[in-house]
Amino acid sequence: MCGIVGVIEKKHFSVKNKVLKALKRMEYRGYDSVGFVTKEGIIKKQIGSIAGLLQNMEKDYEATLAIAHTRWATHGGVTQLNAHPHSNNDAQLFVCHNGIIENYQEIKVALQKKGVIFLSQTDSEIIPHFLEEKLRAGKSMKEAIQLLMEEVKGTYAILIIEKEKDV
């Protein structure tokens, strides 16, 4: 089973000590990949364990906002591309999603017809692309999220970061 964690603080915190440590508390539930992203767009993800990610990180990162995810594959295989977080094509919106979007294929096909390129096989990747489309159409982030909630069917929890934004 997967899990998501988000941390927002006024002062910088250690991603290793705050975000990944919180994610590790859920480790007993099982997962196949792990990843995190900071509001600056620093994204690290891989298949395997949190311990493996920590071991492969060349350094710790300081952040004031970060989200993280452990994934248990439901859509798409266990691959680096299917690991979370996912982003839109210009890496301005980042998403960790827990759950299942039952109608993701319909939404994905509609977005592909508009030229969106998908990198993963997951249902989760539709989220940043959908939001991007609504933002480009002049909607606020709040409005885009409301439209997303009206559109998607399923059971889910979603964390979203807009690059360089605090909320």
Secondary structure, DSSP 8 states (H G I E B T S, - for coil): --EEEEEEEEEEEEIIIIIIHHHHTTGGG--SEEEEEETT--EEEEES-HHHHHHH-SS--EEEEEEEEEE--SSS-S-TTTSS-EE-TTS-EEEEEEEEETTHHHHHHHHHHTT----SS-STTHHHHHHHHHHHTT--HHHHHHHHHHH--EEEEEEEEETT---
